[in-house]
Amino acid sequence: MPEPTDVRVFRERPVSFVRRSGRMSEAQERAWEELSGHYLLEFERGEAATSVRPDAAIDPARVFGRRAPLVVEIGSGQGHAIVHAAASRPDVDFLAVEVFRAGLARTMLDAGRAGARNLRLAEANAPEVLEHLLPAGSVDELWIFFPDPWHKKRHTKRRLIDADFAPTVRRALRPGGVVRLATDWEDYAQQMRAVFDDASGFARDFAGEWAERHPGRVLTAFERKGERAGRAIRDLAYRTDGGR
């Protein structure tokens, strides 16, 4: 039987997530309805539901109504780290990037309760946010904490952090900007370190084998799970060329 000729290819690279449609609680549903107007970014999409159209760039100063340092977290999950950071640092703007709607709703709910108005959310594939949605050089810090390790050998090609991803990070960060990473999977930690050690335009922002734990990273369920399993938590930080 001949193969169909009208197969639609949404993306050239496999995404680093499998999007699940988890059920939201009543509180999360209410948060989505009442708070998404403030927190959730609206932008033009491509073919896929979580895609970002190449010409969909935003102006962070217009979105937040001011010019301030911008911190972006990729894979923000339930939002524990970024809500805590936004509530404690009102002079900084924060953007949470996540594909799971229940997690975004929980983030809105907690941000609303904390009065964290300096936070926005993007329901989108992270590389496309960095490449298309955010202007070049607009991000002061990029956080990637406990990304899916895709620990089975046949799945490691789906890991977010690889050599092709590093230039996308470099584009988004301002000169002197920092990417902070954490994982509890040793082979992924070594892969992350190798990627950014070899990437053009980055230098280690730590001494020794691993970085110190970033004080702005609150303890989350992912980290607790890794610790209970006896896995070492590895932190890394890399600064782009252009000063501190």
JOVENCOR-V716305 format. One record per residue. N is the residue number from 1. RES is the residue in three letters. PHI is phi in degrees with one decimal (none if undefined). PSI is psi in whole degrees, -180 to 180 (none if undefined). BURIAL is 1 if it has 16 or more other ideal C-beta (glycine too) atoms within 10 Angstrom, else 0. Layout:
<<N;RES;PHI;PSI;BURIAL> <N;RES;PHI;PSI;BURIAL>>
//
This chain:
<<1;MET;none;128;0> <2;PRO;-67.1;147;0> <3;GLU;-74.7;146;0> <4;PRO;-64.2;147;0> <5;THR;-100.5;-1;0> <6;ASP;-111.1;28;0> <7;VAL;-66.9;130;0> <8;ARG;-93.6;123;0> <9;VAL;-103.8;113;0> <10;PHE;-78.0;-38;0> <11;ARG;-141.3;151;0> <12;GLU;-77.5;-33;0> <13;ARG;-109.0;149;0> <14;PRO;-67.3;144;0> <15;VAL;-79.9;162;1> <16;SER;-93.5;19;1> <17;PHE;-145.7;161;1> <18;VAL;-116.5;116;0> <19;ARG;-78.7;118;0> <20;ARG;-108.2;146;0> <21;SER;-99.6;75;0> <22;GLY;-70.3;146;0> <23;ARG;-75.0;138;0> <24;MET;-93.3;148;1> <25;SER;-72.6;169;0> <26;GLU;-60.4;-40;0> <27;ALA;-64.6;-39;0> <28;GLN;-68.2;-41;1> <29;GLU;-60.0;-42;0> <30;ARG;-67.3;-41;0> <31;ALA;-62.0;-42;1> <32;TRP;-61.2;-44;1> <33;GLU;-69.1;-40;0> <34;GLU;-91.2;-27;0> <35;LEU;-114.0;-13;1> <36;SER;-64.9;-26;1> <37;GLY;-59.6;-33;0> <38;HIS;-90.2;-46;0> <39;TYR;-87.2;-34;1> <40;LEU;-88.7;126;1> <41;LEU;-75.0;138;1> <42;GLU;-107.1;132;0> <43;PHE;-156.5;164;0> <44;GLU;-73.2;138;0> <45;ARG;-111.8;162;1> <46;GLY;-88.8;-145;1> <47;GLU;-70.5;-43;0> <48;ALA;-81.5;155;0> <49;ALA;-62.7;-31;0> <50;THR;-104.6;15;1> <51;SER;-83.8;166;1> <52;VAL;-126.6;125;1> <53;ARG;-66.7;142;0> <54;PRO;-56.2;-26;0> <55;ASP;-103.5;26;0> <56;ALA;-97.3;21;1> <57;ALA;-58.5;143;1> <58;ILE;-104.8;166;1> <59;ASP;-108.8;105;0> <60;PRO;-54.4;-37;1> <61;ALA;-62.9;-37;0> <62;ARG;-74.1;-40;0> <63;VAL;-61.1;-46;0> <64;PHE;-92.9;-9;1> <65;GLY;73.5;22;0> <66;ARG;-170.0;171;0> <67;ARG;-106.9;120;0> <68;ALA;-152.2;161;1> <69;PRO;-55.8;143;0> <70;LEU;-117.9;125;1> <71;VAL;-112.0;130;1> <72;VAL;-117.4;131;1> <73;GLU;-112.1;126;1> <74;ILE;-94.1;131;1> <75;GLY;69.5;56;1> <76;SER;-74.4;-10;1> <77;GLY;59.5;-126;1> <78;GLN;-80.6;-6;1> <79;GLY;88.6;10;1> <80;HIS;-59.3;-47;1> <81;ALA;-67.7;-46;1> <82;ILE;-77.4;-32;1> <83;VAL;-66.8;-44;1> <84;HIS;-59.1;-45;1> <85;ALA;-65.3;-44;1> <86;ALA;-64.5;-39;1> <87;ALA;-69.2;-32;1> <88;SER;-92.9;-10;0> <89;ARG;-131.3;73;1> <90;PRO;-66.1;-14;0> <91;ASP;-86.6;1;0> <92;VAL;-119.7;145;1> <93;ASP;-97.8;146;1> <94;PHE;-130.3;143;1> <95;LEU;-129.0;123;1> <96;ALA;-101.4;128;1> <97;VAL;-112.3;121;1> <98;GLU;-153.9;151;1> <99;VAL;-105.0;-15;1> <100;PHE;-91.6;115;1> <101;ARG;-63.1;-36;1> <102;ALA;-62.5;-39;1> <103;GLY;-65.6;-40;1> <104;LEU;-64.2;-40;1> <105;ALA;-65.2;-41;1> <106;ARG;-63.8;-38;1> <107;THR;-61.9;-46;1> <108;MET;-59.0;-45;1> <109;LEU;-59.6;-49;1> <110;ASP;-69.1;-37;1> <111;ALA;-65.2;-40;1> <112;GLY;-63.1;-43;1> <113;ARG;-65.2;-34;0> <114;ALA;-84.0;-8;0> <115;GLY;70.8;26;0> <116;ALA;-85.4;90;1> <117;ARG;-87.5;-10;0> <118;ASN;-90.8;34;1> <119;LEU;-131.0;139;1> <120;ARG;-131.0;159;1> <121;LEU;-125.0;142;1> <122;ALA;-123.9;119;1> <123;GLU;-88.6;88;1> <124;ALA;-164.2;163;1> <125;ASN;-69.9;123;1> <126;ALA;-57.1;-47;1> <127;PRO;-57.6;-34;1> <128;GLU;-73.8;-30;1> <129;VAL;-63.9;-46;1> <130;LEU;-69.2;-33;1> <131;GLU;-86.4;-37;1> <132;HIS;-116.0;-40;1> <133;LEU;-80.3;-40;1> <134;LEU;-95.7;136;1> <135;PRO;-63.4;151;0> <136;ALA;-59.7;136;0> <137;GLY;71.1;23;0> <138;SER;-98.7;-10;1> <139;VAL;-105.5;129;1> <140;ASP;-85.0;-42;1> <141;GLU;-137.7;140;1> <142;LEU;-118.8;125;1> <143;TRP;-107.5;130;1> <144;ILE;-132.8;92;1> <145;PHE;-107.9;119;1> <146;PHE;56.4;55;1> <147;PRO;-66.2;158;1> <148;ASP;-53.8;121;1> <149;PRO;-76.8;-16;1> <150;TRP;40.8;62;1> <151;HIS;-75.3;-17;0> <152;LYS;-73.6;136;0> <153;LYS;-55.8;-38;0> <154;ARG;-72.5;-10;0> <155;HIS;-107.7;-6;0> <156;THR;-62.3;-20;0> <157;LYS;-64.8;-14;0> <158;ARG;-90.8;-3;1> <159;ARG;-60.2;141;1> <160;LEU;-66.6;-44;1> <161;ILE;-85.9;106;1> <162;ASP;-147.9;-180;1> <163;ALA;-61.9;-32;0> <164;ASP;-73.1;-24;0> <165;PHE;-81.2;-30;1> <166;ALA;-56.9;-45;1> <167;PRO;-62.7;-30;0> <168;THR;-66.4;-41;1> <169;VAL;-63.5;-44;1> <170;ARG;-60.4;-40;1> <171;ARG;-61.1;-43;1> <172;ALA;-74.2;-33;1> <173;LEU;-77.3;145;1> <174;ARG;-73.0;164;1> <175;PRO;-57.8;128;0> <176;GLY;85.0;2;0> <177;GLY;-72.2;163;1> <178;VAL;-125.4;137;1> <179;VAL;-106.8;127;1> <180;ARG;-113.4;134;1> <181;LEU;-130.9;151;1> <182;ALA;-150.1;143;1> <183;THR;-155.8;158;1> <184;ASP;-110.9;13;1> <185;TRP;-108.8;113;1> <186;GLU;-58.4;-45;0> <187;ASP;-68.8;-31;0> <188;TYR;-72.0;-38;1> <189;ALA;-59.5;-43;1> <190;GLN;-66.7;-37;0> <191;GLN;-64.7;-45;1> <192;MET;-57.7;-46;1> <193;ARG;-63.5;-42;1> <194;ALA;-64.4;-41;0> <195;VAL;-60.1;-51;1> <196;PHE;-80.7;-25;1> <197;ASP;-62.6;-37;0> <198;ASP;-90.5;-14;0> <199;ALA;-73.6;140;1> <200;SER;-69.4;136;0> <201;GLY;89.9;6;1> <202;PHE;-121.8;148;1> <203;ALA;-137.4;147;0> <204;ARG;-59.1;137;0> <205;ASP;-109.7;38;0> <206;PHE;-155.4;157;0> <207;ALA;-106.9;148;0> <208;GLY;90.8;-161;0> <209;GLU;-80.0;-38;0> <210;TRP;-135.4;160;1> <211;ALA;-78.0;158;1> <212;GLU;-68.6;155;0> <213;ARG;-60.2;129;0> <214;HIS;-66.4;123;1> <215;PRO;-64.3;-20;0> <216;GLY;-82.5;-2;0> <217;ARG;-93.5;108;1> <218;VAL;-75.2;156;0> <219;LEU;-71.6;123;0> <220;THR;-114.3;173;1> <221;ALA;-61.0;-36;0> <222;PHE;-63.4;-43;1> <223;GLU;-68.2;-43;1> <224;ARG;-60.3;-41;0> <225;LYS;-62.5;-43;0> <226;GLY;-64.4;-41;1> <227;GLU;-65.2;-42;0> <228;ARG;-62.0;-32;0> <229;ALA;-81.3;-2;0> <230;GLY;82.3;16;0> <231;ARG;-89.2;141;1> <232;ALA;-75.2;139;0> <233;ILE;-89.8;122;1> <234;ARG;-111.0;129;1> <235;ASP;-112.0;148;1> <236;LEU;-140.7;153;1> <237;ALA;-148.7;131;1> <238;TYR;-130.1;137;1> <239;ARG;-109.6;140;1> <240;THR;-78.7;159;1> <241;ASP;-60.2;144;0> <242;GLY;127.6;9;0> <243;GLY;101.8;-176;0> <244;ARG;-107.4;none;0>>
//
